[in-house]
Amino acid sequence: MATTEKLDVLPGVGPATEEKLREAGFDSYAALAVASPGELSNTADVGESAASDIVRAARDEADVGGFETGSTVLERRGDIGKLGWGVPEVADLLGGGVETQSITEVYGEFGAGKSQVTHQLAVNVQLPEAYGGLAGSALFVDSEDTFRPERIDDMVRGLEDDAKQAAMDLHEVESEDDLIESVLDKIHVAKAFNSNHQMLLAEKANEVVKENAESEWPIRLVCVDSLTAHFRAEYVGRGKLAERQQKLNKHIHDLVQLGSLHNLAVLVTNQVQSNPDAYFGDPTKPIGGNILGHASTFRIYLRKSKGTKRIVRLVDAPNLADGEAVMRVEGEGLKPE
């Protein structure tokens, strides 16, 4: 859709400006409509006044920015997909699974199972919808060197027999080994070496999503593991807090746009810190402050329990009640209690 739209019909957009806009990633009316004039001016070298006119005209062309009835919103939400964890209790807790067009944040201490969730979802997204998948491929931004293809191998082998057969049919393969190879081929992994590189990869992800949009396996999931590790390590002390939060806000904004514009699920993991002021209850709290808290549509807290058991607590969601579920992190993946 996006690459066929003629941007030069917008006021003040000639061939040279159109080329600049496309190079900056603004290659559709929708992408321009949700941009701010300041963002457009900075990234595409367009004057502030001209940028305002372009954004306003793009909103008219894309038919966004106006009011609509609740019934229309409900009808549009029918396009939202739900990506399952493979654990019925967690599916019930999340109203079916991780939603597309939203950011889902999973936080917890070291060893709680955050990376296990990202690996499992990278497998599950490639299942048919009847088995909790989205029949699509995945992008994996790896900032802590956590991605392990061997773990994907384990989780594919650990699928229930009926789900595995359905996946083999969808992938058009005849053996388990061929299925594992096909699943790995559909997980696009990039290692982020620092916070600036991580932000660049989020912008690059937009290009990869567009390139695969019309393919048999469009990108339906973006995982960032972890979202905050580089920012936390590079911006130390209160003097750097404002700068860190500003950059983190920009990064999150890019991920929000990615999920909304392309109807894909965005799942980010987050580290925690201890709150010394907490005299009662659990003293751990997620990194990122209010910026990440407000940006995340769903916040999930993973907590260790006995053995392989993990407590999955839904902390915040716009349409779901808080609650908890129990799952197990086994060699074959995430399993019911």
ABEGO torsion letter per residue (X at the ends): XAAABBAAABBGBBAAAAAAAAAAGBABAAAAAABBAAAAAAAAGBBAAAAAAAAAAAAAAAGBGBBBBAAAAAAAAAABBBBBAGBAAAAAAAGGEBBBGBBBBBBEBBGAGAAAAAAAAAAAAABBAAAGBAGBBBBBBBAAGABBAAAAAAAAAABBAAAAAAAAAAAGBABAAAAAAAAAAABBBBBBABAAAAAAAAAAAAAAAAAAAABABBBABBBBOBAAAAAAAABBEAAAAAAAAAAAAAAAAAAAAAAAAAGBBBBBBBBBBBBAABABEBABBBBGEAAAAAABABBBBBBBBBEABBBBBBABBAABBBBBBBBBBBAAEBBBX
